[in-house]
Structures are given as structure tokens and as C-alpha cells.
Amino acid sequence: MPELPEVETVRASLARDLVGKKVKLAAVTNGRAVRRHKSAKEFRALLEGHTIKSAERLGKYLIFGLDNANHLVIHLGMSGQLLRSKGPKDVKPKHTHVVISFVQGGELRYVDPRTFGELFVSVPPVEGAEVEISKFARLSIGGEGLRLRRQIPEIAHLGIDPFEDQIGWDRFAAILRSRSTGLKVVLTDQDIMAGLGNIYADEVLFAAALRYDRPAESLSTIEIRRLHRAIIEILTDAIKFGGSTLDDEQYVDPDGKPGTYQERHQVYNREGLPCFQCRQPIIRVTVRQRSTFFCANCQS
């Protein structure tokens, strides 16, 4: 958490009121949040005085284009939140590590109890410099993903983004047929596919009627097409409902509002409960130290 649907929900919300605003101050109270920079002072110098021109996303990264071709890049990690505020008089939540205030008024606050997330300002590569882009992303035939990777070298390693990269089922098939590991491992590897995590990999695999441990290379053409379609459909549906907010309530949108897609989960976090399709109990196993939920009857 958060995964692609949650990050996209945050992006869409912030795009409505941040684009066109000029950064007045960037206050950093925990240097770990801006750890890619030599110091908080360097981070502030690259951000303050610049206007936000765009709000985009690639994988789990939020990308705010600035008026000087630099980009403010934010990754929410496991527990990060971006919360909007009217101003400094509003009480700051615990674990608020960065506060960005704007000339036009208002603040954007970065809150992160576990401090796995980060913010950094990316400077584009010098003209003519070659950026090594993920071999999987290079299979894309369109979309904004390749442009973003070229502009921001720090995220050039990211694999296919289901929305920002255009890739048909046939090229998706080439990726799967080159991997011998289990499907969930492939889907959650950000160097192969960017944006999916523990929750949506389980939901996608259930929708595609495939087990988490099926070797990716073993899928038939029909199964690959079914999986390709399920990725887009599940993520689109999750975005529609504002993402998933689990029991810890760590994910909320910039207004503090939780998502509701967790009410539509078919398998995730439903251990022992009956499958909505076959009524057999949902099973939980541990894969690479993370819980995986599936229906042994519906997922072959």
C-alpha cells in the first residue's frame, strides 16, 4: 500500500488544485523523507519559487512537472499520505515530515509513519545523454510512459505501467513467456510491471482464474489474454471507487477520505470466508513474507 489505484486517486485529486500554483516554502522536519538529496536545503532550493505545471503518475510514483523542466517526484512507500490543508493554523498530523506551502495559499503535507516513502526533485539529463530504460517498458508502442522515463532517470527502471504504457496482449505474452517464476511474483515485480502490489495482484489473478504460483511461462494464449484484460479491468474499477483502505486506515485521499474498493475485494484479506463464486473458503498462504489470498477451486 498504496498501489496504482490509490496513487492515481491522489494524482487526480491534487491535479485539480495544485497545477498552476507556485511553491512558496518547503519545510522538511525529517531528512529521511528527502534522502536522495545531500540535504533538506538542497531539496528546498530546487523546489521553492517554482510553479507546478503538470500532475502525472508512473507506477506508484507521483510526478509533478515544474516550470523549469525539473520534476517533483513522490513515492508514498507503505504508509505515506499526501494531505491538503488550508494553512499552518490547521493541526498537523503526527509524522508530518514535509510541508509544501503555496503563494496562492494552502499547504500540501507529506505524512509517513514508517518513513519508507520519499520526495525528491529530479533534474532532467543533459541533452544527448542516454537514459537506460527498462527492457520491458521498451515494448510499449505508445502512451506517456517512455517520455516520463527519459525525463526522469530515477524511474527509468520501471517496468510496464498498465495505463501509461500501451502494450497489447501479444507483447505482454512475450514478457510472461520469458519468466519461469510464479505469476504473483511477476506481477508485483516493479521492474517488470509497475503499479501492482499485494492487493491488486491477488484480485487480478482471481479475476483471471489463475493461481498465484503458476509459472508465468506456462500460460496458454487464452490465459494470457484473460490476465491482460483482468489487469486493466480490476485497476480501472479500483480507481473508480477511490482505491482500497484497509483496517489500518493508512491510505486516504488528500482530503482524508478513505477508498471503498475494499468492499468489493473478492479474495484479498478474506481468509476463511466463502468465495463469492463457489462458496469454498478463501485460503491465505505466505509468499516472500507477504500474505497471498486465493480460491483453490476457482483459480487453476
Backbone as numpy.savetxt, mean C-alpha at the origin, in Angstrom:
# Nx Ny Nz CAx CAy CAz Cx Cy Cz
-0.80 -4.45 7.41 -1.64 -3.24 7.41 -0.76 -1.99 7.41
-1.21 -0.93 6.74 -2.26 -0.89 5.72 -1.75 -1.47 4.39
-2.70 -1.93 3.57 -2.37 -2.48 2.26 -2.91 -1.54 1.18
-2.85 -1.99 -0.06 -3.22 -1.11 -1.18 -4.57 -0.42 -1.01
-5.65 -1.10 -0.64 -6.94 -0.40 -0.52 -6.94 0.69 0.54
-6.26 0.45 1.66 -6.20 1.48 2.70 -5.37 2.68 2.25
-4.24 2.41 1.61 -3.37 3.49 1.14 -4.07 4.29 0.05
-4.77 3.62 -0.83 -5.51 4.32 -1.89 -6.64 5.17 -1.30
-7.29 4.67 -0.26 -8.33 5.45 0.42 -7.74 6.73 1.01
-6.58 6.61 1.64 -5.90 7.78 2.22 -5.51 8.75 1.10
-4.95 8.22 0.02 -4.52 9.08 -1.10 -5.68 9.89 -1.66
-6.79 9.20 -1.93 -7.95 9.88 -2.51 -8.49 10.96 -1.58
-8.49 10.67 -0.29 -8.98 11.64 0.69 -8.08 12.87 0.75
-6.77 12.66 0.81 -5.83 13.77 0.93 -5.72 14.57 -0.37
-5.90 13.90 -1.50 -5.79 14.59 -2.79 -6.81 15.72 -2.89
-7.94 15.56 -2.24 -9.01 16.54 -2.35 -8.67 17.88 -1.70
-7.79 17.85 -0.66 -7.52 19.14 0.00 -6.04 19.50 0.14
-5.13 18.61 -0.20 -3.71 18.95 -0.08 -3.13 19.52 -1.35
-3.62 19.05 -2.50 -3.06 19.52 -3.77 -3.32 21.02 -3.91
-2.25 21.77 -4.13 -2.34 23.21 -4.23 -1.92 23.93 -2.96
-1.72 23.18 -1.88 -1.31 23.81 -0.63 0.21 23.90 -0.53
0.68 24.95 0.13 2.10 25.20 0.30 2.53 24.83 1.72
3.59 24.05 1.82 4.08 23.63 3.13 4.72 24.80 3.85
4.25 25.07 5.05 4.81 26.14 5.88 5.91 25.61 6.77
5.60 24.58 7.55 6.55 23.98 8.48 6.39 22.47 8.49
7.49 21.78 8.77 7.47 20.33 8.97 8.20 20.04 10.28
7.43 19.79 11.31 8.00 19.54 12.64 8.19 18.04 12.85
9.41 17.64 13.18 9.74 16.22 13.38 10.13 16.02 14.84
9.42 15.15 15.53 9.73 14.86 16.94 10.33 13.48 17.14
10.39 12.68 16.07 11.03 11.36 16.15 11.82 11.17 14.86
13.13 11.23 14.96 13.98 11.15 13.78 13.86 9.85 13.01
13.40 8.79 13.67 13.25 7.51 12.97 12.23 7.62 11.83
11.27 8.51 11.98 10.25 8.66 10.94 10.82 9.20 9.63
11.97 9.89 9.70 12.60 10.46 8.49 14.02 9.91 8.36
14.19 8.66 8.69 15.52 8.05 8.83 16.33 7.97 7.54
15.72 8.12 6.39 16.52 8.11 5.15 17.36 9.37 5.00
16.99 10.41 5.74 17.72 11.66 5.66 18.82 11.71 6.72
19.83 12.53 6.46 20.91 12.68 7.42 20.42 13.24 8.74
19.39 14.07 8.65 18.83 14.70 9.85 17.43 15.19 9.55
16.68 15.50 10.61 15.35 16.08 10.44 15.46 17.43 9.75
16.54 18.14 9.98 16.76 19.45 9.36 16.82 19.31 7.84
17.49 18.28 7.36 17.57 18.07 5.92 16.19 17.79 5.33
15.42 16.95 6.03 14.06 16.64 5.58 13.23 17.92 5.49
13.30 18.75 6.52 12.53 19.98 6.56 12.94 20.93 5.43
14.24 21.03 5.18 14.73 21.94 4.15 14.23 21.56 2.76
14.07 20.25 2.52 13.61 19.78 1.22 12.11 19.93 1.03
11.39 20.10 2.13 9.93 20.13 2.06 9.32 21.51 2.27
9.85 22.24 3.23 9.25 23.53 3.60 9.36 24.55 2.46
8.27 25.29 2.26 8.23 26.32 1.23 7.79 25.82 -0.13
7.51 24.53 -0.24 7.11 23.97 -1.53 5.62 23.61 -1.55
5.06 23.68 -2.75 3.63 23.44 -2.95 3.41 22.02 -3.45
2.39 21.37 -2.91 2.02 20.02 -3.34 1.23 20.12 -4.64
1.73 19.44 -5.66 1.13 19.52 -7.00 0.33 18.28 -7.38
0.58 17.15 -6.73 -0.12 15.92 -7.10 -0.13 14.95 -5.94
-1.06 14.00 -5.96 -1.14 12.95 -4.94 -1.33 11.62 -5.66
-0.32 10.76 -5.61 -0.35 9.49 -6.32 0.01 8.36 -5.36
-0.01 7.14 -5.89 0.30 5.97 -5.07 0.96 4.92 -5.95
1.90 4.19 -5.38 2.46 3.01 -6.04 2.67 1.96 -4.97
2.04 0.81 -5.14 2.08 -0.20 -4.09 1.51 0.37 -2.81
2.27 0.29 -1.73 1.84 0.81 -0.44 2.43 2.18 -0.15
3.01 2.83 -1.16 3.65 4.13 -0.98 2.73 5.26 -1.46
2.59 6.29 -0.64 1.93 7.53 -1.02 2.98 8.46 -1.60
2.64 9.15 -2.69 3.61 9.98 -3.39 2.99 11.33 -3.67
3.56 12.38 -3.06 3.07 13.73 -3.26 4.11 14.52 -4.07
3.76 14.87 -5.30 4.66 15.62 -6.14 4.75 17.07 -5.68
5.96 17.63 -5.66 6.19 18.99 -5.23 6.47 19.88 -6.44
6.44 21.19 -6.22 6.58 22.14 -7.33 7.99 22.23 -7.89
8.95 21.53 -7.30 10.33 21.57 -7.82 10.78 20.22 -8.36
9.81 19.34 -8.67 10.06 18.01 -9.23 10.48 16.98 -8.19
10.68 17.39 -6.93 10.90 16.42 -5.86 9.56 15.79 -5.47
9.65 14.73 -4.66 8.43 14.04 -4.20 8.52 13.76 -2.70
7.45 14.05 -2.00 7.31 13.60 -0.62 6.72 12.20 -0.68
7.46 11.22 -0.16 7.05 9.82 -0.21 6.76 9.35 1.22
5.62 8.68 1.39 5.21 8.22 2.72 4.82 6.75 2.66
5.39 5.98 3.57 5.00 4.57 3.74 4.48 4.42 5.16
3.27 3.91 5.30 2.62 3.84 6.60 3.07 2.66 7.46
3.89 1.78 6.90 4.38 0.66 7.69 3.24 -0.23 8.18
3.33 -0.68 9.43 2.31 -1.57 9.98 1.23 -0.82 10.76
1.56 0.35 11.28 0.60 1.02 12.16 0.49 2.52 11.90
1.04 2.99 10.79 1.04 4.42 10.52 -0.32 4.98 10.14
-0.55 6.22 10.52 -1.76 6.94 10.17 -1.39 8.34 9.69
-2.14 8.85 8.73 -2.05 10.24 8.33 -3.38 10.88 8.68
-3.34 11.84 9.59 -4.57 12.47 10.08 -4.54 13.96 9.79
-5.62 14.48 9.24 -5.72 15.91 9.01 -6.25 16.59 10.27
-5.81 17.83 10.46 -6.21 18.60 11.62 -6.41 20.05 11.21
-7.29 20.75 11.89 -7.53 22.16 11.58 -6.35 23.05 11.98
-5.62 22.64 13.03 -4.50 23.46 13.45 -3.88 22.97 14.74
-2.88 23.69 15.23 -2.11 23.24 16.41 -2.92 23.17 17.70
-4.07 23.82 17.75 -4.87 23.78 18.97 -5.54 22.41 19.17
-5.71 21.65 18.09 -6.27 20.31 18.21 -5.28 19.41 18.95
-5.78 18.60 19.85 -4.93 17.71 20.64 -4.24 16.71 19.72
-2.93 16.59 19.86 -2.17 15.64 19.04 -2.29 14.25 19.63
-2.57 13.24 18.81 -2.59 11.87 19.30 -1.21 11.44 19.79
-1.20 10.47 20.68 0.06 9.88 21.12 0.77 9.28 19.91
2.10 9.32 19.92 2.93 8.78 18.84 2.84 9.61 17.56
2.52 10.92 17.69 2.59 11.82 16.55 4.06 12.21 16.34
4.64 11.77 15.22 6.08 11.96 15.00 6.41 13.08 14.03
5.48 13.39 13.12 5.72 14.47 12.16 4.42 15.26 12.00
4.55 16.57 11.99 3.40 17.45 11.74 3.78 18.42 10.62
3.02 18.36 9.53 3.23 19.25 8.40 2.11 20.28 8.40
2.47 21.56 8.52 1.46 22.63 8.50 1.56 23.39 7.18
0.46 24.02 6.80 0.36 24.65 5.48 0.06 26.14 5.59
0.54 26.88 4.62 0.33 28.32 4.58 -1.16 28.64 4.56
-1.94 27.83 3.86 -3.38 28.07 3.74 -4.15 27.61 4.98
-3.44 27.03 5.96 -4.09 26.55 7.17 -4.21 25.04 7.19
-4.36 24.49 8.39 -4.51 23.05 8.54 -3.18 22.34 8.70
-3.25 21.12 9.20 -2.06 20.29 9.42 -2.30 18.87 8.92
-1.20 18.22 8.58 -1.20 16.79 8.30 -0.29 16.15 9.32
-0.83 15.21 10.10 -0.07 14.60 11.18 0.22 13.14 10.88
1.47 12.77 11.06 1.89 11.37 10.88 2.02 10.73 12.26
1.18 9.71 12.48 1.12 9.01 13.76 1.52 7.56 13.52
2.43 7.03 14.34 2.91 5.66 14.10 3.44 5.04 15.39
2.61 4.27 16.11 3.05 3.67 17.37 4.26 2.74 17.23
4.35 1.99 16.13 5.41 0.99 15.99 6.62 1.50 15.22
6.50 2.66 14.63 7.58 3.36 13.91 8.24 2.54 12.80
7.47 1.68 12.14 8.00 0.96 10.98 7.82 1.78 9.69
6.92 2.76 9.72 6.69 3.58 8.55 7.75 4.66 8.42
7.64 5.47 7.36 8.64 6.52 7.14 8.13 7.58 6.18
8.77 8.74 6.24 8.56 9.82 5.29 9.93 10.22 4.74
10.00 10.53 3.47 11.25 11.07 2.92 10.94 11.89 1.67
11.81 12.82 1.39 11.70 13.62 0.17 12.69 13.05 -0.83
12.17 12.62 -1.97 13.00 12.02 -3.02 13.36 13.07 -4.06
14.64 13.14 -4.38 15.15 14.04 -5.42 15.31 13.22 -6.70
14.76 13.67 -7.83 14.84 12.87 -9.06 16.29 12.66 -9.50
16.55 11.56 -10.20 17.92 11.32 -10.67 18.34 12.36 -11.70
19.63 12.57 -11.80 20.13 13.54 -12.77 19.80 13.06 -14.18
19.65 13.99 -15.07 19.28 13.67 -16.44 20.30 12.72 -17.06
19.78 11.65 -17.65 20.63 10.65 -18.28 21.01 9.50 -17.39
20.78 9.64 -16.08 21.09 8.55 -15.15 20.10 7.40 -15.34
20.61 6.20 -15.29 19.76 5.02 -15.49 19.22 4.54 -14.15
17.90 4.34 -14.10 17.24 3.82 -12.90 16.92 2.36 -13.14
17.38 1.50 -12.24 17.13 0.07 -12.40 15.73 -0.26 -11.91
14.84 -0.54 -12.85 13.44 -0.81 -12.54 13.21 -2.31 -12.44
12.32 -2.69 -11.55 11.96 -4.10 -11.35 11.69 -4.81 -12.68
12.24 -6.00 -12.84 12.03 -6.75 -14.07 10.57 -7.13 -14.25
9.85 -7.25 -13.14 8.42 -7.57 -13.23 7.64 -6.35 -13.68
7.98 -5.17 -13.13 7.30 -3.94 -13.54 7.53 -3.64 -15.01
8.67 -4.05 -15.53 8.97 -3.78 -16.94 8.06 -4.54 -17.88
7.30 -5.50 -17.35 6.33 -6.22 -18.18 5.08 -5.39 -18.43
4.95 -4.28 -17.71 3.78 -3.41 -17.86 3.75 -2.82 -19.26
2.54 -2.67 -19.79 2.39 -2.08 -21.13 1.76 -0.69 -21.06
1.57 -0.16 -19.86 0.98 1.17 -19.72 0.76 1.53 -18.27
0.06 2.62 -18.05 -0.17 3.09 -16.69 0.89 4.08 -16.24
0.79 4.53 -14.99 1.70 5.53 -14.46 2.87 4.94 -13.67
2.86 3.64 -13.47 3.86 3.02 -12.61 5.30 3.20 -13.07
5.56 3.01 -14.34 6.93 3.12 -14.84 7.44 4.55 -14.68
6.59 5.53 -14.95 6.99 6.93 -14.77 7.37 7.22 -13.33
6.57 6.76 -12.39 6.84 7.00 -10.98 8.15 6.35 -10.56
8.41 5.15 -11.03 9.65 4.47 -10.68 10.87 5.21 -11.22
10.74 5.75 -12.42 11.87 6.49 -13.01 12.12 7.79 -12.26
11.06 8.42 -11.76 11.21 9.68 -11.05 11.68 9.49 -9.61
11.36 8.32 -9.03 11.66 8.08 -7.61 12.45 6.77 -7.50
13.77 6.83 -7.58 14.59 5.61 -7.59 14.39 4.73 -6.35
14.02 5.34 -5.23 13.86 4.57 -3.99 12.74 3.53 -4.09
11.81 3.69 -5.02 10.72 2.72 -5.15 10.77 1.99 -6.49
11.88 2.12 -7.21 12.00 1.49 -8.53 11.99 -0.03 -8.45
12.28 -0.57 -7.25 12.33 -2.02 -7.08 10.95 -2.66 -7.01
9.92 -1.86 -6.83 8.58 -2.41 -6.61 8.10 -3.20 -7.82
7.45 -4.32 -7.52 6.87 -5.15 -8.58 5.60 -4.55 -9.13
4.83 -5.36 -9.82 3.62 -4.91 -10.50 2.61 -4.34 -9.51
2.12 -3.15 -9.80 1.00 -2.58 -9.05 -0.28 -2.91 -9.83
-1.27 -3.53 -9.19 -2.46 -3.99 -9.92 -3.23 -2.88 -10.63
-3.06 -1.63 -10.21 -3.79 -0.53 -10.83 -2.90 0.44 -11.59
-1.73 0.74 -11.05 -0.85 1.73 -11.68 -0.03 1.15 -12.81
0.00 -0.16 -12.93 0.67 -0.83 -14.04 -0.37 -1.62 -14.82
-0.29 -1.55 -16.13 -1.21 -2.31 -16.97 -0.53 -3.61 -17.40
-1.12 -4.71 -16.99 -0.55 -6.00 -17.34 -1.68 -7.00 -17.54
-1.71 -7.62 -18.70 -2.74 -8.60 -19.01 -2.46 -9.93 -18.33
-3.43 -10.82 -18.42 -3.28 -12.11 -17.74 -2.14 -12.92 -18.33
-1.83 -12.71 -19.62 -0.77 -13.49 -20.26 0.61 -13.14 -19.68
0.85 -11.84 -19.45 2.13 -11.45 -18.84 2.14 -11.80 -17.35
0.98 -11.71 -16.72 0.87 -12.16 -15.35 1.20 -13.65 -15.26
0.78 -14.40 -16.24 1.07 -15.83 -16.30 2.57 -16.09 -16.38
3.27 -15.26 -17.13 4.72 -15.43 -17.26 5.40 -15.26 -15.91
4.90 -14.33 -15.10 5.47 -14.13 -13.77 5.24 -15.37 -12.91
3.99 -15.85 -12.88 3.66 -16.99 -12.04 4.43 -18.24 -12.47
4.58 -18.45 -13.74 5.24 -19.65 -14.24 6.75 -19.62 -14.02
7.25 -18.48 -13.57 8.68 -18.39 -13.25 8.95 -18.57 -11.75
7.88 -18.81 -10.97 8.02 -18.92 -9.51 7.56 -20.30 -9.04
8.39 -20.94 -8.23 8.05 -22.27 -7.70 7.49 -22.20 -6.29
7.50 -21.03 -5.67 7.01 -20.88 -4.30 5.48 -20.82 -4.28
4.93 -20.90 -3.06 3.48 -20.87 -2.90 2.87 -19.56 -3.33
1.60 -19.60 -3.68 0.92 -18.42 -4.22 0.91 -17.24 -3.26
0.66 -17.51 -1.98 0.60 -16.38 -1.06 1.96 -15.70 -0.93
3.02 -16.47 -0.93 4.36 -15.89 -0.85 4.61 -15.00 -2.07
4.17 -15.44 -3.24 4.36 -14.65 -4.46 3.54 -13.36 -4.40
2.27 -13.48 -4.01 1.38 -12.32 -4.00 1.79 -11.25 -3.00
2.43 -11.65 -1.91 2.80 -10.69 -0.87 4.26 -10.23 -0.97
4.98 -10.71 -1.96 6.35 -10.26 -2.18 6.29 -8.93 -2.94
6.65 -7.83 -2.27 6.51 -6.51 -2.88 7.42 -6.30 -4.07
8.44 -7.13 -4.22 9.31 -7.05 -5.39 8.69 -7.73 -6.60
7.62 -8.51 -6.38 6.91 -9.17 -7.47 5.59 -8.46 -7.74
4.80 -8.30 -6.70 3.52 -7.60 -6.81 3.40 -6.62 -5.66
3.25 -5.36 -5.97 3.25 -4.31 -4.95 1.83 -3.95 -4.53
1.59 -4.00 -3.21 0.31 -3.54 -2.69 -0.45 -4.56 -1.88
-0.33 -5.84 -2.23 -1.03 -6.86 -1.49 -0.25 -7.26 -0.24
-0.99 -7.54 0.84 -0.40 -8.02 2.06 -1.18 -9.20 2.58
-1.10 -9.42 3.86 -1.68 -10.60 4.48 -3.19 -10.71 4.28
-3.88 -9.61 4.44 -5.35 -9.63 4.38 -5.84 -9.94 2.97
-5.41 -9.12 2.02 -5.99 -9.23 0.68 -5.46 -10.40 -0.11
-4.29 -10.89 0.23 -3.83 -12.13 -0.41 -4.76 -13.27 -0.06
-5.15 -13.37 1.22 -6.09 -14.42 1.64 -7.44 -14.27 0.94
-7.94 -13.03 0.88 -9.24 -12.80 0.25 -9.20 -13.07 -1.26
-8.11 -12.68 -1.90 -7.97 -12.91 -3.33 -7.90 -14.41 -3.63
-7.13 -15.13 -2.85 -6.99 -16.57 -3.10 -8.29 -17.32 -2.87
-9.06 -16.86 -1.89 -10.38 -17.48 -1.69 -11.27 -17.20 -2.90
-11.30 -15.96 -3.36 -12.12 -15.61 -4.52 -11.72 -16.39 -5.76
-10.42 -16.72 -5.86 -9.93 -17.47 -7.01 -9.99 -18.98 -6.80
-10.45 -19.41 -5.60 -10.56 -20.83 -5.25 -9.22 -21.55 -5.35
-8.17 -20.90 -4.80 -6.83 -21.47 -4.84 -6.22 -21.48 -3.45
-5.48 -22.54 -3.12 -4.83 -22.63 -1.82 -3.60 -21.74 -1.76
-3.30 -21.30 -0.57 -2.15 -20.40 -0.35 -0.83 -21.05 -0.71
-0.73 -22.40 -0.58 0.54 -23.08 -0.78 0.68 -23.75 -2.14
-0.26 -23.51 -3.04 -0.10 -24.03 -4.40 1.12 -23.40 -5.04
2.05 -24.19 -5.56 3.18 -23.59 -6.28 2.67 -22.74 -7.44
3.16 -21.53 -7.54 2.66 -20.61 -8.56 2.82 -21.19 -9.96
3.91 -21.91 -10.18 4.19 -22.45 -11.51 3.23 -23.58 -11.91
2.44 -24.08 -10.96 1.58 -25.22 -11.23 0.19 -24.84 -11.74
-0.12 -23.54 -11.79 -1.47 -23.13 -12.16 -1.75 -23.33 -13.65
-2.97 -23.73 -13.93 -3.41 -23.85 -15.32 -3.75 -22.47 -15.87
-3.96 -22.38 -17.16 -4.33 -21.11 -17.78 -5.63 -20.57 -17.20
-6.60 -21.44 -17.00 -7.88 -21.01 -16.43 -7.69 -20.48 -15.01
-6.86 -21.15 -14.22 -6.62 -20.70 -12.85 -5.89 -19.36 -12.81
-4.95 -19.17 -13.72 -4.22 -17.89 -13.78 -5.17 -16.76 -14.12
-6.04 -16.97 -15.10 -6.99 -15.93 -15.48 -7.95 -15.63 -14.33
-8.33 -16.66 -13.60 -9.23 -16.48 -12.46 -8.55 -15.67 -11.35
-7.28 -15.95 -11.12 -6.53 -15.23 -10.09 -6.31 -13.78 -10.51
-5.96 -13.57 -11.75 -5.75 -12.22 -12.28 -7.00 -11.37 -12.10
-8.14 -11.95 -12.41 -9.42 -11.24 -12.28 -9.76 -10.99 -10.81
-9.49 -11.97 -9.95 -9.82 -11.84 -8.53 -9.02 -10.72 -7.86
-7.77 -10.54 -8.25 -6.94 -9.47 -7.66 -7.60 -8.11 -7.88
-7.99 -7.84 -9.12 -8.59 -6.55 -9.45 -9.95 -6.40 -8.75
-10.76 -7.44 -8.78 -12.10 -7.35 -8.22 -12.09 -7.15 -6.71
-11.26 -7.90 -6.00 -11.22 -7.80 -4.54 -10.66 -6.45 -4.11
-9.59 -6.00 -4.73 -9.00 -4.71 -4.36 -9.95 -3.56 -4.69
-10.61 -3.63 -5.82 -11.58 -2.59 -6.19 -12.72 -2.52 -5.18
-13.21 -3.68 -4.78 -14.30 -3.74 -3.80 -13.85 -3.18 -2.45
-12.62 -3.54 -2.05 -12.11 -3.07 -0.76 -11.94 -1.55 -0.75
-11.49 -0.99 -1.86 -11.37 0.47 -1.95 -12.74 1.12 -1.84
-13.73 0.53 -2.47 -15.09 1.05 -2.44 -15.60 1.21 -1.01
-15.20 0.29 -0.13 -15.66 0.32 1.25 -14.63 0.90 2.22
-13.65 1.61 1.69 -12.71 2.34 2.53 -11.66 1.50 3.19
-11.40 0.28 2.68 -10.39 -0.58 3.28 -10.92 -1.34 4.49
-10.00 -2.01 5.18 -10.35 -2.85 6.33 -9.75 -2.28 7.61
-10.57 -2.15 8.63 -10.10 -1.77 9.96 -10.31 -2.95 10.88
-9.22 -3.49 11.43 -9.29 -4.69 12.26 -9.58 -4.32 13.71
-9.55 -5.32 14.58 -9.92 -5.11 15.98 -9.05 -4.07 16.68
-7.77 -3.96 16.25 -6.88 -2.98 16.90 -7.19 -1.54 16.48
-8.01 -1.40 15.43 -8.45 -0.08 14.95 -7.27 0.84 14.63
-6.16 0.27 14.20 -5.00 1.11 13.88 -5.13 1.79 12.53
-5.92 1.19 11.61 -6.12 1.87 10.34 -7.41 2.71 10.38
-7.26 3.99 10.09 -8.39 4.90 9.88 -8.00 5.84 8.74
-8.99 6.47 8.13 -8.69 7.42 7.06 -8.27 8.76 7.67
-7.90 9.75 6.86 -7.39 11.01 7.42 -8.36 11.76 8.33
-9.63 11.41 8.28 -10.60 12.02 9.18 -10.87 11.17 10.42
-10.09 10.08 10.57 -10.26 9.20 11.72 -11.37 8.20 11.55
-11.87 8.03 10.34 -12.98 7.13 10.08 -12.47 5.74 9.68
-12.95 4.67 10.33 -12.50 3.32 9.97 -13.11 2.84 8.66
-12.43 1.88 8.05 -13.00 1.24 6.87 -14.06 0.24 7.27
-14.78 -0.29 6.29 -15.84 -1.26 6.58 -15.70 -2.57 5.80
-14.62 -2.70 5.03 -14.52 -3.92 4.21 -14.31 -5.16 5.06
-13.85 -5.01 6.30 -13.68 -6.17 7.17 -15.01 -6.91 7.38
-16.12 -6.21 7.23 -17.43 -6.83 7.36 -17.73 -7.76 6.20
-16.93 -7.68 5.15 -17.14 -8.49 3.95 -16.04 -9.53 3.74
-15.13 -9.63 4.70 -14.09 -10.66 4.59 -14.72 -12.04 4.51
-14.22 -12.82 3.58 -14.70 -14.19 3.43 -13.92 -15.18 4.28
-12.63 -14.93 4.46 -11.80 -15.87 5.23 -10.93 -15.19 6.27
-10.41 -14.02 5.98 -9.42 -13.40 6.87 -10.01 -13.15 8.26
-9.26 -13.62 9.27 -9.63 -13.43 10.68 -10.94 -14.13 11.04
-11.27 -15.23 10.32 -12.53 -15.95 10.58 -12.27 -17.40 10.99
-11.16 -17.64 11.65 -10.81 -19.00 12.07 -11.95 -19.65 12.84
-12.31 -20.88 12.41 -13.34 -21.65 13.09 -14.76 -21.31 12.70
-14.95 -20.16 12.04 -16.30 -19.78 11.62 -16.64 -20.48 10.30
-17.93 -20.70 10.03 -18.30 -21.43 8.82 -18.04 -20.62 7.56
-17.53 -21.28 6.54 -17.34 -20.67 5.23 -18.71 -20.24 4.71
-18.78 -19.05 4.14 -20.05 -18.55 3.63 -20.55 -19.35 2.44
-19.66 -20.12 1.79 -20.07 -20.89 0.62 -20.43 -22.33 0.95
-19.56 -22.99 1.75 -19.76 -24.43 1.97 -20.07 -24.80 3.42
-19.97 -23.81 4.33 -20.25 -24.00 5.76 -19.19 -24.78 6.51
-18.11 -25.18 5.84 -17.01 -25.83 6.55 -16.22 -24.75 7.31
-15.59 -25.11 8.46 -14.89 -24.09 9.25 -13.65 -23.55 8.54
-13.44 -22.25 8.67 -12.25 -21.61 8.12 -11.04 -22.02 8.96
-9.95 -22.32 8.28 -8.73 -22.81 8.93 -7.70 -21.69 8.97
-6.95 -21.66 10.05 -5.83 -20.72 10.16 -4.53 -21.51 10.29
-3.54 -21.18 9.49 -2.20 -21.75 9.60 -1.20 -20.59 9.65
0.02 -20.90 10.01 1.07 -19.87 10.06 2.02 -20.07 8.89
2.18 -19.04 8.11 3.08 -19.06 6.96 4.06 -17.90 7.12
5.33 -18.24 7.27 6.37 -17.22 7.45 6.01 -16.26 8.58
5.59 -16.83 9.68 5.28 -16.12 10.93 4.06 -15.21 10.81
3.25 -15.39 9.79 2.01 -14.63 9.64 0.84 -15.58 9.51
-0.31 -15.19 10.04 -1.50 -16.03 9.96 -2.05 -16.04 8.54
-2.47 -17.21 8.10 -3.11 -17.38 6.80 -4.44 -18.08 7.02
-5.50 -17.56 6.42 -6.84 -18.10 6.60 -7.34 -18.61 5.24
-7.97 -19.80 5.27 -8.48 -20.36 4.03 -9.55 -21.41 4.31
-10.28 -21.78 3.28 -11.27 -22.86 3.37 -10.72 -24.06 2.63
-10.47 -25.14 3.34 -9.87 -26.33 2.74 -10.78 -26.97 1.71
-12.07 -26.71 1.81 -13.03 -27.30 0.89 -13.14 -26.50 -0.40
-13.19 -25.19 -0.28 -13.41 -24.33 -1.46 -12.13 -24.00 -2.21
-11.00 -24.06 -1.53 -9.73 -23.69 -2.16 -8.90 -24.93 -2.44
-8.77 -25.23 -3.72 -8.10 -26.48 -4.12 -6.60 -26.35 -4.11
